[in-house]
Amino acid sequence: MAEKTGNITVRTEKLMLPELRSLNDNGVPLLTVRRLVIFPHVLVPLMLDAEADIQVVKRAMEHDRVLGVFIEVPDEMPAGEDKDSFRTVKHEDQELAAVGIMARVVKFLTFPDGSVRLLLRGLKRITLNGVMKNLNGIPYALYDAFEEPEDKSLESSAMMRNAIGKFQEIAGILPNFPDELKLAILNMTEPGRVVDLMADALNLSFSEKLKILTLPTVKKRLQLMLVFLNRESEVLQLSAKIQSQVHMAMSQSQKEFYLREQLRAIQEELGEDNRNPDLVEFERRLAEGGYPEAVEAAARKEMSRLELIPQASPEYHVAYNYVDWLLAVPWTQCSDDCLDVGRAARVLNEDHYGLEDVKERILEFLSVLQLRKDRKSPILCLVGPPGVGKTSLGQSIARAMNRKFIRVALGGVRDEAEIRGHRRTYIGAMPGRIIQNMKKVGVANPVFMLDEIDKLGNDHRGDPASALLEVLDPEQNKAFNDHYIELDYDLSRVFFIATANVLEAIPAPLLDRMEVIRLPGYTSFEKKQIAKRYLVPKQFKENGLQGIKINFSMAAIDEIIDFYTREAGVRQLDRTIAAVCRKLARQVVEQKLDRTGRTTVTPEMVRELLGPRKLLQDEADRRPEIGSAVGMAWTSCGGTVLTVEAAMMPGKGLLKLTGSLGNVMKESAEAAFSYLRGHAARFNLKPEVFEKNDFHIHVPDGATPKDGPSAGVTLFSALLSLLTRKRVAPSLAMTGEINLRGRVTAVGGIKEKVIAALRAGVRTIMLPEENGKDLEEIPEELRRKLTFRLVKNVDEAVAVVFPSLAAGKKEMV
């Protein structure tokens, strides 16, 4: 054993002994605990989840249920606690208090998560002399009995009686203190047990309890306990005094309110003005006028309550905030609309290229306003992939109409109170986002954008989408009722514009109240014009290239569009142009580009600045393989093309589908397979081919979920190509659903699909005949580059996809 200042450290070696049957007299299984002090004759619950500790307890359960419990002393004690007064023992990397407790396991419970709950009863103090381990690695504590002389002195008896008296005094102050513990301590005659029970019952710190446990004599423990009891008694008395003072202060505030009211009455008799400045301000705002009668009546009613409430009262601030909100919301203030249709058209064309449907709808609305001044504002829903300009379009509409613009993001909103507000009975209540933003914008007829309306959620706090039904219903929003304001507010003059990526995520009743305008995405020609007119000048300005003679050629823009971006919108195109401009700015700073000379950005320079091309052009222009067909799909980010692959192997006629397909797409594949199998003779196929082979259909990019009914004709074509060993016509993409009677039925998203197919190098597109009307929505420059083949049944589809097969070339498979 090596001594330290204030500590005694016992260094032990790990002795691997046989089963320690010979240690029953002076060795017990060692259990270490943290921040827990157990006293003799006290029951203590304990939870264990460390496997080593659980094994120690199980070892004890196999014999006499007795453990040696020793407390681990932390390296840094909390503020005000000192470990230098403790005798400690070094065990491995732990520092243990030398005095511990021999305890018996009263209850042992094992839980499903593997943890163990114990109920321990302290037996007696023991002193740790060393630690040994058996062959199973279970530590045993080598201990000596804690020897303390019997103390029957008059001084100890007097201290015990004094301690019991103090404890009874403290127990009388504390609420819900067990009566059994009071009686037990009152009837005890052993000073040591009295001190231990008091130390366990009182709210002492870890180090204070550890001092009580480790002091060598009962007399010293009694002296220390008296110090703690006196301290606790003073703290409780001081707490009671503070409580009494708080009660007196509350009574005093009521007295002050009564006197203040008397003083106010006296001042009124004397003609002195000592009114509340808040009420004076409210009166001034009301005098300015412009408030409906119901609003003015509600404000004056609440102001009369404010006069009777002390300003220090929490209720005063609740009433004050309500009146302030009532007078801050724009009830009748409106901005002057600009009804010049020609000017509005110029503004819309300046800010956005294309988007003719939206511009036409806005100009129609302005024309109606010129004829009828009381016309209700429309409620539009702009639906399209990210980056097509839905949000910025709202700002352009506001500028064209000379109205103020306000935007609220609804993505992730799950609480109905976000829309309707909170009841005033709640602490911190406030209006919903609609009224909050109306106050912020300051007029009753703004352009109000509800961004990402398809991202609304719902949970136990309500459904915000249902709360929006009243906001977006032209027949109801003239009397919108916010839970906080509790007065009807007219929203009919607000021009609401909602934006969404997909319609399917919007509840049907909410969608029914809005006029849907689709923004399908931009063609390559439109992207070039947007880049030339808006994106390049914007990035030149943001990257400090204005005034420097740098020209962005159209060929360079084509290079970026075709080989570095592939999207429905222009957000990635904007970022890529920004990357080119940043690299050009660096070259200007490093004097690699001449500021005075003229520099033209060419496709070669783009590849030099951005690195190798990231995308392959004309991916659908490759020679198709047997068993594959190119289909077209619609996503929330625009259209895309998908290659469907089919394979055949010996088997029993089973059909396997892979590629993260949804239920609808799986059913389309099964319908196409069933039709082909049922009409095998029409395609000169032997029935045995379906009985002796299994078929596998795979849609690549398996990590991306795919679903929808529009892939039927593509799945059929891939299977027929596999069975007839015929390749699909090159540069052909198709879409359409096949039913069991062989009809090719209509699908949606035609414009988005056509734009994506042209971007992928497709030259011929096969569509259901019912979708012929959708070709009118496709720009003329796209129709000139493509050949459209409309089919109404499987025979016509086969004639388009497999010209040689339809020409009568027969070959048994």
C-alpha positions, -999 to +999 in steps of 0.1 A: +000+000+000+014+034-010+003+065+009-007+099-007-015+133+008-050+129+022-055+095+004-045+059+011-040+040-022-039+003-022-023-012-054-035-047-061-023-072-087-047-092-108-042-127-093-060-154-113-071-178-086-092-209-088-128-207-075-125-186-043-143-210-020-117-202+007-126-165+006-161-169+021-148-154+054-130-124+041-139-120+004-172-112-014-181-104-050-172-067-057-198-044-072-188-007-079-214+020-081-213+057-091-230+086-073-249+062-050-243+059-012-259+029+006-262+029+044-266-001+068-302-012+074-315+008+044-333-006+013-320+008-020-331+001-056-304-003-083-304-008-120-276-025-139-270-028-176-232-035-178-226-072-184-196-074-160-218-060-131-246-084-139-222-113-137-210-102-103-245-101-090-253-135-105-222-149-087-235-135-054-269-150-061-253-185-064-241-184-028-255-163+001-267-132-020-241-110-003-221-083-022-194-059-013-206-025-027-180+002-030-184+037-044-164+050-073-151+085-065-151+107-097-119+124-108-134+159-105-160+164-077-188+190-082-183+225-070-182+227-032-174+190-028-139+177-018-126+142-022-093+147-004-110+139+029-119+104+017-097+073+020-095+058-015-083+026-030-070+022-066-087-007-085-077-009-122-087+025-136-112+033-108-106+051-076-129+036-049-138+048-014-120+025+010-151+022+032-181+004+016-211-016+025-218-053+026-253-056+012-277-084+006-297-089-027-334-088-016-349-089-051-334-097-085-354-089-117-343-094-153-360-073-180-364-080-218-338-054-227-311-073-208-309-049-179-313-060-142-331-043-114-320-050-078-332-042-044-303-042-019-304-040+019-273-026+036-259-049+062-227-033+077-197-012+068-166-029+056-131-018+046-115-027+013-080-042+015-076-056-020-092-071-051-087-105-065-103-122-096-112-158-101-107-176-134-140-163-148-127-127-142-152-119-115-136-095-089-138-103-052-133-077-025-109-087+003-123-068+033-119-063+070-147-056+093-153-019+100-142-016+137-157+012+156-156+015+195-189+015+213-197+050+225-220+054+255-208+088+266-232+115+278-219+138+251-229+113+224-263+108+240-269+145+241-259+149+205-282+121+194-312+136+213-304+170+198-302+154+163-336+137+168-352+169+178-338+188+148-349+160+125-385+160+139-385+198+134-375+194+097-399+165+092-427+187+104-419+214+079-415+191+049-447+180+032-455+143+027-427+131+050-434+094+060-448+091+095-432+056+098-397+071+094-405+098+121-416+071+146-387+048+138-361+075+144-379+087+175-378+052+191-342+043+183-316+041+209-285+033+188-267+065+177-251+048+146-285+036+132-300+070+138-273+088+119-275+064+090-313+067+086-311+105+088-284+106+062-304+085+038-336+105+044-323+140+041-314+158+008-277+157+012-250+159-015-230+129-027-199+140-009-218+147+024-233+112+024-199+097+016-184+115+046-211+102+069-204+067+055-166+068+059-161+086+092-145+062+117-166+068+148-202+074+157-193+105+176-178+122+145-207+112+124-231+127+150-212+159+150-213+162+112-249+152+111-258+180+135-241+205+112-262+193+083-294+193+103-289+229+114-282+239+079-313+222+065-334+237+093-322+272+084-328+267+047-364+255+054-371+284+077-357+309+052-379+293+024-410+297+046-401+333+052-397+340+015-430+324+008-447+346+034-431+377+019-444+367-016-479+364-002-476+397+015-464+413-017-494+400-035-517+415-009-497+447-012-503+448-049-540+445-044-539+473-019-519+495-043-545+488-070-573+500-047-554+531-038-545+538-074-582+537-084-590+562-056-562+584-068-575+583-104-610+593-092-595+622-073-574+633-103-605+632-125-624+654-100-594+678-101-593+678-139-558+663-140-549+639-170-531+608-158-544+583-183-526+552-193-504+561-223-512+527-240-549+536-240-541+571-253-523+556-282-552+532-290-576+561-289-554+580-314-553+550-338-591+545-335-597+582-342-578+579-375-608+558-386-609+531-413-620+503-390-653+484-394-679+489-366-674+454-352-637+459-349-640+493-332-666+479-308-644+449-299-614+472-294-632+496-271-647+468-251-612+454-245-598+489-238-624+493-210-611+462-194-575+475-197-584+505-176-593+483-147-563+459-149-530+469-132-502+472-157-480+448-138-507+420-141-501+393-168-537+397-178-529+433-188-504+422-215-529+396-229-556+423-234-530+448-247-517+424-273-552+416-285-562+453-290-528+459-307-535+431-332-570+443-339-558+478-348-527+466-367-544+443-392-554+461-424-592+459-425-599+484-453-566+498-465-560+487-501-533+496-526-544+510-560-544+484-587-527+491-620-554+480-646-533+489-677-533+455-695-506+466-719-482+476-691-489+444-672-481+424-703-448+442-707-439+436-671-447+399-673-426+395-705-397+414-690-395+391-659-403+357-675-399+341-709-427+317-720-454+307-695-480+320-718-509+303-699-502+321-667-497+354-684-529+351-703-549+343-671-535+374-654-543+397-683-578+382-683-583+390-647-571+426-651-595+431-680-624+419-658-613+443-631-616+472-655-652+463-663-663+453-627-645+470-598-660+445-572-647+414-590-633+388-566-596+379-570-588+345-585-572+317-566-545+301-588-524+270-582-492+268-602-481+232-606-447+222-620-413+208-613-387+227-592-369+256-609-396+266-635-402+300-619-434+294-598-423+315-569-407+343-589-438+344-611-459+356-581-435+386-576-439+395-613-477+393-610-476+417-580-454+441-599-476+439-630-507+448-609-489+473-587-498+453-556-477+443-526-464+408-524-462+385-494-451+348-493-456+322-467-439+288-469-462+259-460-436+231-463-437+210-431-466+229-414-485+203-393-504+224-368-539+237-377-532+267-354-505+278-379-534+288-402-563+296-379-543+309-349-546+300-312-574+307-288-566+336-265-570+313-234-535+299-242-503+314-229-484+330-258-514+329-281-512+347-314-530+348-348-523+323-376-499+329-405-527+344-427-535+372-403-498+376-393-487+382-429-517+405-436-504+427-408-469+425-422-479+435-457-502+463-444-529+462-472-560+441-476-554+433-513-519+419-517-507+391-539-504+363-513-483+333-523-489+300-505-456+283-514-453+244-514-489+238-506-484+201-515-459+197-486-485+203-458-487+176-432-511+167-404-509+151-370-526+151-336-526+190-337-550+190-366-550+192-404-537+226-419-550+216-453-586+215-440-581+249-424-571+263-458-604+253-473-620+284-458-591+306-469-591+295-505-629+292-510-642+324-529-676+319-513-662+317-477-630+337-474-649+370-473-656+361-437-625+342-426-625+337-388-591+335-370-593+319-336-573+347-320-590+377-336-625+361-334-638+386-359-647+379-396-619+391-419-624+397-456-599+378-477-619+381-510-597+410-522-565+389-517-550+374-549-540+340-537-514+320-556-505+285-544-475+266-558-470+228-558-448+202-574-474+174-576-512+176-576-516+141-560-504+154-526-530+181-524-564+170-508-592+168-534-615+193-516-587+219-514-577+213-551-613+218-561-612+254-548-582+264-570-577+270-607-548+248-617-522+261-642-495+236-652-459+247-658-445+216-675-409+226-679-388+244-705-377+232-739-341+237-749-350+267-770-367+283-740-338+276-718-314+293-742-336+324-743-339+324-705-302+320-701-294+348-726-320+373-713-319+367-675-294+342-662-262+353-678-267+391-671-277+382-635-246+361-629-223+387-645-237+412-620-234+389-590-199+379-599-185+413-606-181+408-644-201+439-654-180+463-674-156+436-685-158+427-722-169+391-719-194+376-743-213+344-736-219+327-769-251+308-777-229+278-785-215+279-750-250+281-735-260+251-757-230+232-744-241+238-708-278+229-714-270+197-734-241+182-715-240+197-680-276+200-670-307+179-675-337+193-657-372+206-663-365+240-648-334+263-650-321+262-614-292+239-622-286+259-654-283+290-633-259+274-609-237+261-637-236+295-654-226+309-620-198+284-617-184+295-651-187+331-641-168+325-608-140+308-627-138+337-652-137+362-623-107+343-608-089+344-642-096+382-644-082+387-609-052+365-616-047+386-649-051+355-671-079+374-689-074+408-704-098+434-689-096+456-719-098+430-747-129+411-757-133+375-745-159+351-760-169+321-739-170+292-763-180+255-758-143+246-756-138+271-728-168+258-710-154+223-711-120+236-699-137+255-670-162+228-659-143+197-668-155+167-689-191+165-700-213+151-673-242+139-695-245+119-727-266+134-754-290+114-775-291+085-750-321+071-767-305+073-802-284+042-797-294+010-816-320-008-794-313-043-782-335-073-784-358-074-754-357-037-746-380-007-753-378+030-744-407+044-724-416+078-711-424+087-675-435+117-655-419+128-622-423+157-599-391+171-614-404+169-650-404+141-676-378+114-682-372+084-704-369+048-690-356+017-707-375-015-700-356-047-702-370-083-706-352-116-702-362-153-705-348-184-688-359-220-685-387-223-659-424-228-654-440-197-669-435-173-639-432-136-643-406-117-621-406-079-618-378-058-604-367-021-604-385-008-573-419-009-591-452+002-575-484-018-574-499-001-604-469-006-626-467-043-615-504-047-625-496-031-659-468-056-665-491-085-656-518-073-679-493-069-708-479-104-701-514-119-699-525-103-732-494-115-750-498-150-736-535-151-745-529-139-780-497-159-787-511-173-820-516-138-834-478-132-831-469-167-843-456-178-809-458-214-797-477-219-764-449-240-751-426-210-748-448-197-719-449-231-702-412-239-702-397-205-695-397-179-668-398-142-677-380-113-659-389-077-665-365-051-651-366-013-651-331+001-645-322+026-618-337+003-592-330+026-563-357+051-576-393+040-570-415+039-601-452+036-604-481+046-626-503+031-654-485+046-684-459+019-690-482-009-704-473-005-741-436-003-733-437-035-712-456-052-739-431-041-766-401-053-745-417-088-741-427-091-777-392-080-788-377-107-766-400-135-779-398-125-816-361-116-815-370-083-832-355-050-823-377-020-815-376+007-841-346+031-834-351+065-818-386+055-807-402+062-773-437+053-763-463+057-736-498+044-730-517+018-711-529-016-725-560-033-712-568-070-715-588-064-747-558-049-764-569-012-764-542+015-758-557+040-734-548+076-727-523+087-700-512+121-685-482+143-685-478+143-723-460+177-726-434+168-699-428+134-714-423+149-749-399+175-737-378+148-719-379+125-749-366+152-773-339+160-747-328+123-747-325+121-785-359+106-794-372+113-829-404+093-830-430+092-803-459+067-801-489+080-781-525+067-775-549+081-800-569+096-772-539+118-763-539+135-797-556+165-783-526+171-759-503+178-789-518+212-791-501+222-758-467+213-772-448+242-788-445+243-825-407+242-824-409+208-806-435+194-830-413+202-860-384+181-845-405+150-837-428+125-855-459+115-836-476+081-842-511+078-826-524+043-820-556+030-805-549-008-801-521-033-799-521-041-837-514-005-846-488-003-819-470-034-832-470-019-867-452+012-854-428-006-830-420-036-852-424-027-889-409-059-901-431-080-879-462-062-891-452-066-927-459-103-925-425-117-919-432-150-901-408-170-880-418-196-854-402-191-820 
